[in-house]
Amino acid sequence: MIAPLPVAVVGAGAAGLLATLFAARSGAPVVLLERTTDGGRKILISGGGRCNILPSVAQPARYVTASSPNTLRKILMSWPLAEQRAFFEDELGMPLVREDETGKLFPSSQRARDVRDTLLARAREAGARVWMGAKVTGLSPRAAEGPDSLSWLVTVEGAPPLRAAAVVLATGGLSVPTTGSDGTGLALARALSHQIHPTYPALTPLTAHPYPHAALAGISLTVTLRAPGAKPPFETSDGFLVTHRGWSGPAVLDASHLAVRGRPDGSRQELLVQWTRRGPEAWDAELAAGGHATVRSALAPWLPRRLADHPCTGAAVDPDTRLAHLRREERRALVAALTAYPLPWTGDEGYRKAEVTGGGVALSEVDPRTLQSRRAPGLFFCGEILDAFGPIGGHNFLWAWSTARAAGLGAAAHPGS
């Protein structure tokens, strides 16, 4: 009896490891090919080395794609968050704990390495063969026994080609190239005539040159960030960090794709910062109340000490001015500086520090149930290579796990596997 051809999974990141596990547990022979010597390097650096494995609440509306949002939702809903959490806790024996301040879910060990190692160990236990240091350089379909079926020839640098019944591309995108992300999967998909939506760094810090706020570096607080004119409308309230080169923190990272891509007409996307939870009406009322208090003392309870004078500088108001002497024009300027400060960004940190890659293989190119290519039977996609990403907080792992499960199961069920 001729042994069935294996499923070849290319890439041992989060999506690739889980796709391998599901395909192997379905009974298919699986070969996992990873170009680095250890795999899962993005898992290792995620969440500051703790791995924010899932969000506590799914937010499909906050995902970004140039493809159909409806297709994106279908893919996410194929494996609901509650079922994913149960899988990690019950199937993999990995208890998750919720961080109250952020709502993020982390492994109870607080070690990202445990997530990577557990997924890799379970994949091997399920029978998958793992080839580390295997750089895939080519992918081509070959006619199989049946008239309507294909097998695949996977070219590996320095090794004989591998013939596979199905291939799962889980190679990631272009973000954090030091982890091994080099766009190989995107190039392979493009060579096979798939539509690739333009890629760009997403969830990346913003920079400014010349930088007017270097003296404020290290300040961290929660702000509300808005992008006027963005479609769909964008607003987020989250952490904000002043760096030595510009701005970071979840609020800035979540808005960065708007800055990187710009407005549809090619113009610069403005980002407005509300420094405290108080809106314009509340600030206007307090500053208009008068009295002997100074502007500085009015702001001090709401802002970090080093930041308290900053809105005054932006509004050209002396912070020692008593509220009773504050002119109406000064008050309005100060309210605007407190609630709609134009963030002076001029650039971004690019793929080097981007959490994910925006753009990628168009979702219209795949069957949303199995993630199989509509152009090449037996070819499946999962993870960051697809045109979708979510906000900071475990949402991109949620996408990786959802797509990996669908692709792994789909590849295992493909004829010849």
C-alpha positions in Angstrom: 0.0 0.0 0.0 1.3 3.4 -1.0 1.7 5.7 2.0 -0.3 9.0 1.8 1.5 12.1 1.0 2.1 14.5 3.9 0.7 17.8 4.6 3.5 20.4 4.5 3.2 23.3 6.9 5.6 26.1 6.1 6.4 28.3 9.1 6.5 27.4 12.8 5.1 30.5 14.3 1.8 30.6 16.2 -0.4 29.8 13.2 2.0 27.2 11.8 2.4 25.3 15.1 -1.4 25.1 15.7 -2.2 24.2 12.1 0.4 21.4 12.4 -1.2 20.2 15.6 -4.8 20.1 14.2 -3.7 18.5 10.9 -1.7 15.8 12.8 -4.4 15.1 15.3 -6.8 14.6 12.4 -4.7 11.6 11.3 -2.7 13.2 8.4 1.0 12.8 8.1 2.5 16.2 8.6 5.9 17.8 8.0 6.5 21.2 9.6 9.2 23.2 7.9 10.7 26.2 9.7 13.6 28.3 8.5 14.9 29.3 11.9 16.6 26.8 14.3 13.9 27.0 17.0 10.6 28.5 15.7 7.9 30.5 17.4 10.1 33.6 17.9 7.3 36.0 17.8 5.5 34.0 20.5 8.7 34.4 22.6 8.7 38.2 22.4 5.0 38.8 22.7 3.5 40.4 25.8 6.9 41.4 27.0 7.9 37.7 27.2 4.7 36.7 28.8 2.6 36.0 25.7 -0.8 37.7 25.6 -2.3 34.5 24.3 -5.9 35.8 23.9 -8.1 38.8 24.6 -10.9 38.3 27.3 -13.4 39.8 24.8 -13.5 39.4 21.1 -13.9 42.6 19.0 -14.4 41.7 15.3 -15.4 45.3 14.5 -11.9 46.5 15.4 -10.0 44.3 12.9 -8.6 46.0 9.9 -8.7 44.5 6.3 -8.9 45.7 2.8 -11.0 42.6 2.1 -14.6 41.9 2.9 -15.3 42.6 6.6 -18.1 40.0 6.4 -15.6 37.3 5.3 -13.3 38.3 8.1 -16.1 37.9 10.7 -17.0 34.5 9.3 -13.4 33.3 9.7 -13.2 34.6 13.3 -16.6 33.1 14.2 -15.5 29.7 13.0 -13.8 29.1 16.3 -15.3 31.4 19.0 -13.1 32.9 21.8 -14.7 30.7 24.5 -13.8 27.6 22.6 -10.3 28.7 22.0 -9.8 29.4 25.7 -11.2 26.0 26.6 -8.8 24.4 24.0 -5.7 25.9 25.6 -6.8 25.2 29.1 -8.4 21.8 28.8 -6.8 20.3 25.7 -3.3 21.7 26.1 -3.3 21.9 29.9 -2.4 25.6 29.9 -4.4 27.6 32.5 -4.9 31.2 31.5 -5.2 34.1 33.9 -6.9 37.5 33.2 -4.9 40.7 33.8 -7.6 42.9 35.4 -6.0 46.2 34.3 -6.0 45.3 30.6 -8.4 42.4 30.2 -5.7 40.3 28.5 -5.3 36.6 29.0 -1.8 35.2 29.8 -0.6 31.7 30.6 -0.6 31.2 34.3 3.2 30.6 34.2 3.6 34.1 32.7 6.2 32.6 30.3 5.9 32.9 26.5 8.4 30.1 26.1 5.9 27.7 27.7 3.3 28.5 25.0 5.8 27.9 22.2 7.2 24.8 23.7 3.8 23.3 24.6 2.5 23.7 21.0 5.7 22.2 19.5 5.7 19.3 21.9 2.0 18.5 21.3 2.6 18.7 17.5 5.4 16.1 17.8 3.3 13.9 20.1 0.6 13.9 17.5 3.1 12.5 15.0 4.3 15.6 13.1 7.8 15.6 11.8 9.5 19.0 12.5 12.3 20.2 10.2 14.1 23.2 11.7 16.5 25.2 9.6 14.5 24.3 6.5 14.2 27.3 4.2 11.5 26.9 1.6 12.4 28.6 -1.6 9.8 27.3 -4.0 6.3 25.8 -4.3 4.8 24.3 -7.4 1.7 22.1 -8.1 2.1 18.7 -9.7 -0.5 16.5 -11.3 -1.5 13.7 -9.0 -3.2 10.3 -9.9 -6.7 11.7 -10.3 -7.5 14.0 -13.2 -8.8 16.8 -10.9 -6.3 16.6 -8.1 -2.9 18.0 -7.5 0.1 17.3 -5.3 2.7 19.9 -4.4 6.5 20.0 -4.8 8.1 22.0 -2.0 11.6 23.2 -2.7 13.8 23.3 0.4 17.3 25.0 0.3 20.1 22.4 0.5 17.7 19.4 0.6 15.7 17.2 -1.8 12.3 18.6 -2.7 9.4 17.4 -0.6 6.2 16.1 -2.3 3.1 16.9 -0.4 -0.6 16.3 -0.8 -1.4 19.8 0.6 0.6 22.8 1.8 -0.3 25.3 4.5 1.5 28.6 4.2 1.9 30.0 7.7 5.0 32.1 7.0 3.8 35.4 8.6 4.4 38.7 7.0 7.2 41.3 7.2 7.0 42.5 10.8 9.9 42.0 13.2 12.3 40.6 10.6 14.7 39.5 13.3 12.3 36.7 14.1 12.6 35.3 10.6 9.8 37.1 8.9 11.0 37.9 5.4 7.9 37.8 3.2 8.7 34.4 1.7 5.1 33.3 1.9 3.8 36.4 0.2 6.3 35.9 -2.6 5.2 32.3 -3.1 1.5 33.3 -3.1 2.2 36.1 -5.6 4.1 33.7 -7.9 1.0 31.5 -7.8 -1.1 34.4 -9.1 -2.9 35.2 -5.8 -4.1 38.7 -5.2 -1.9 40.4 -2.5 -3.3 43.6 -1.0 -0.5 46.2 -0.5 1.5 45.4 2.7 2.5 48.0 5.3 3.8 48.0 8.9 0.9 48.0 11.4 0.8 48.4 15.2 4.1 50.2 15.0 5.4 53.2 17.0 5.2 56.7 15.5 8.1 59.1 15.3 8.7 62.8 14.8 11.7 64.7 13.4 12.5 67.2 14.6 11.2 65.9 17.9 9.6 68.6 20.1 9.0 66.4 23.2 12.2 64.6 24.0 12.2 66.0 27.5 8.9 64.2 28.2 10.4 60.7 27.3 9.2 58.0 29.7 5.9 59.6 30.5 3.1 57.0 30.4 -0.6 57.6 30.9 -4.0 56.6 29.5 -5.3 58.9 26.7 -8.1 59.0 24.1 -6.8 59.1 20.5 -9.0 60.1 17.6 -8.4 60.2 13.8 -10.7 62.9 12.4 -12.1 62.0 9.0 -11.1 58.3 9.2 -13.5 55.8 7.7 -14.7 53.9 9.5 -14.5 56.4 12.4 -11.6 55.7 14.8 -11.3 56.4 18.5 -9.5 54.4 21.2 -8.7 55.0 24.9 -5.6 53.1 26.1 -2.0 53.5 27.2 0.2 56.1 25.7 4.0 56.3 26.0 6.3 59.1 25.2 9.6 57.7 23.8 12.9 59.2 22.9 11.9 59.2 19.2 8.1 59.7 19.3 5.1 57.9 20.7 4.1 54.3 21.5 1.8 52.4 23.7 -1.4 50.6 22.8 -3.4 53.7 21.8 -0.7 54.8 19.3 0.0 51.3 18.0 -3.7 50.8 17.3 -3.9 54.1 15.4 -0.6 53.7 13.6 -2.0 52.0 10.5 -4.0 55.2 9.8 -0.9 57.3 9.9 1.2 54.8 7.9 -1.3 54.5 5.1 -2.5 58.1 5.1 -6.0 59.3 4.0 -7.6 57.9 0.8 -6.7 61.1 -1.0 -3.0 60.6 -0.1 -3.0 63.4 2.5 -1.6 63.1 6.0 -3.9 61.6 8.6 -4.2 63.8 11.7 -4.3 62.2 15.1 -5.8 64.1 18.0 -5.0 63.4 21.7 -7.3 63.9 24.6 -4.9 63.8 27.6 -7.4 63.0 30.3 -10.8 61.3 30.6 -12.4 64.8 30.9 -13.9 66.1 27.8 -14.1 69.7 26.5 -17.2 70.7 28.4 -15.8 69.6 31.8 -12.5 71.4 31.2 -14.2 74.5 30.0 -16.4 74.6 33.0 -13.5 74.2 35.5 -11.3 76.8 33.8 -14.2 79.3 33.5 -15.0 79.0 37.2 -12.4 81.6 38.1 -10.8 81.9 41.5 -7.3 82.2 42.8 -6.1 78.8 41.7 -3.6 78.8 38.9 -3.8 76.9 35.6 -1.0 74.7 36.7 -2.8 73.7 39.9 -6.0 73.0 38.0 -4.2 70.6 35.7 -1.9 69.0 38.3 -4.4 66.4 39.6 -5.1 65.1 36.1 -1.7 64.9 34.4 1.8 63.6 35.3 3.9 66.4 36.7 6.3 66.7 33.7 3.3 66.8 31.3 1.2 69.3 33.2 2.8 72.4 31.6 2.8 70.9 28.1 -0.8 71.9 27.2 -0.1 75.4 28.5 2.9 75.7 26.1 0.7 74.4 23.2 -2.0 77.0 24.0 0.6 79.8 24.7 -0.8 80.2 28.2 1.4 81.0 31.2 0.8 78.1 33.7 1.0 80.5 36.6 -2.0 82.5 35.3 -4.8 82.6 37.8 -8.1 81.2 36.5 -9.8 84.5 37.4 -7.4 86.2 34.9 -7.7 83.6 32.1 -9.1 85.3 29.0 -11.8 83.5 27.0 -9.5 83.0 24.0 -6.8 81.5 26.2 -9.3 79.2 27.9 -10.5 77.9 24.5 -7.0 77.3 23.3 -6.2 75.5 26.5 -9.3 73.3 26.3 -8.3 72.4 22.7 -4.7 71.5 23.8 -6.1 69.3 26.6 -8.8 67.5 24.5 -7.7 67.7 20.8 -3.9 68.1 20.7 -2.6 67.4 17.2 0.1 64.7 17.6 3.2 66.0 15.7 4.2 62.7 14.1 6.3 62.6 10.9 7.1 58.9 10.4 7.0 55.5 12.0 9.3 52.7 13.1 8.4 50.5 10.2 8.5 46.7 10.1 11.4 46.7 12.5 9.1 47.3 15.5 5.7 46.6 13.9 3.6 44.0 15.8 2.0 42.8 12.6 1.9 43.3 8.8 -1.1 45.0 7.3 -2.4 43.8 3.9 -1.5 40.4 2.5 -3.4 37.6 0.7 -6.9 38.9 -0.1 -9.6 37.1 1.9 -11.5 36.7 -1.4 -8.8 34.3 -2.5 -9.7 31.7 0.1 -12.7 29.6 1.2 -13.5 31.1 4.6 -14.5 27.7 6.0 -11.2 25.9 5.2 -8.8 28.7 4.2 -8.1 26.7 1.0 -7.0 28.8 -2.0 -9.7 29.3 -4.6 -6.9 29.4 -7.2 -4.7 26.4 -6.2 -6.4 23.3 -4.7 -4.5 21.9 -1.8 -2.9 25.2 -0.9 -4.1 26.8 2.4 -3.2 30.0 4.2 -3.3 31.0 7.9 -2.1 33.7 10.2 -0.4 37.0 9.4 0.0 36.2 5.7 -3.7 36.9 5.3 -5.1 40.4 4.9 -6.4 41.1 8.4 -5.0 42.3 11.8 -6.6 43.2 15.1 -5.8 45.7 17.8 -3.2 45.2 20.6 -4.3 42.8 23.3 -4.3 39.2 22.0 -6.5 39.8 19.0 -3.8 38.8 16.5 -3.3 35.5 18.3 -7.0 35.0 18.2 -6.8 35.5 14.4 -3.8 33.1 14.2 -5.5 30.4 16.2 -8.8 30.7 14.2 -7.2 30.6 10.8 -4.7 27.9 11.8 -7.4 25.5 13.0 -9.4 26.0 9.8 -6.4 25.5 7.6 -5.0 22.6 9.5 -8.3 20.7 9.4 -8.9 21.6 5.8 -5.4 20.4 4.7 -5.8 17.1 6.6 -9.1 16.5 4.9 -7.7 17.3 1.4 -7.7 14.2 -0.9 -4.3 12.5 -0.8 -3.5 13.6 2.7 
